[in-house]
Amino acid sequence: MDERRNNSRHRVLKAGTIGFGGGAIDCTIRNFSDTGAALEVTSPVGIPDHFTLVVSADRKHRACHVVWRKERRIGVKFE
């Protein structure tokens, strides 16, 4: 598979929350870099294209937009 990212991602296993419009969905952060992440979710249905990712362990908030969606994963780029 060709690597198309500018920055390599590091494998992680961290709890996160996708926050949007007063709602929130739990997720697992599977890999992470300075520019984006891959998130594992129960279902990507209903998750908007733009949201805030809260990394529970770090208590950091990152504005994101969705780059790709698969059955149980979402790839995001940080804004």
C-alpha positions in Angstrom: 0.0 0.0 0.0 1.3 3.5 -0.9 1.8 5.9 2.0 0.1 9.2 1.1 0.5 11.0 4.4 3.0 13.8 4.9 3.6 12.7 8.5 3.8 9.1 9.6 1.3 8.0 12.2 2.1 6.2 15.4 0.0 3.3 16.6 -1.9 4.1 19.8 -4.8 2.7 21.7 -6.5 5.7 23.5 -10.1 6.5 24.4 -11.6 9.5 22.7 -14.8 11.4 22.3 -16.2 12.8 19.0 -18.1 16.0 20.0 -20.5 17.9 17.7 -23.6 20.0 18.0 -24.3 19.2 21.7 -23.8 15.4 21.0 -20.9 13.0 21.7 -19.9 9.6 20.5 -17.1 7.5 22.1 -14.3 6.3 19.9 -10.9 4.6 20.1 -7.9 6.3 18.6 -6.0 3.7 16.7 -3.2 5.8 15.3 -2.2 9.5 15.7 0.2 12.1 14.2 0.6 15.8 14.3 -1.8 16.2 11.4 -4.4 13.5 11.8 -5.7 10.2 13.2 -7.6 7.1 12.6 -10.6 6.5 14.8 -12.5 3.3 15.5 -16.2 3.8 16.1 -19.2 1.5 16.4 -20.7 3.0 13.3 -19.7 6.1 11.3 -23.4 6.8 10.5 -24.5 10.2 11.9 -20.9 11.5 12.5 -20.6 14.9 10.8 -17.8 15.9 8.4 -16.4 18.4 11.0 -16.2 17.8 14.8 -14.0 18.1 17.8 -12.0 15.1 19.0 -11.3 15.0 22.7 -8.4 12.7 23.7 -9.4 11.5 27.2 -5.9 10.7 28.5 -4.5 14.1 27.4 -7.6 16.2 27.8 -6.8 17.8 24.5 -9.4 19.1 22.1 -8.6 18.9 18.3 -10.8 20.3 15.6 -11.1 17.7 12.8 -12.6 17.1 9.4 -13.2 13.6 7.9 -10.9 12.5 5.1 -12.2 9.0 4.7 -14.8 6.6 6.2 -14.9 2.8 6.3 -17.2 0.3 8.0 -15.9 1.0 11.6 -13.1 3.5 11.1 -12.8 7.2 10.2 -9.7 9.0 9.0 -9.5 12.6 10.1 -7.2 15.5 9.5 -6.6 18.1 12.2 -7.5 21.7 11.4 
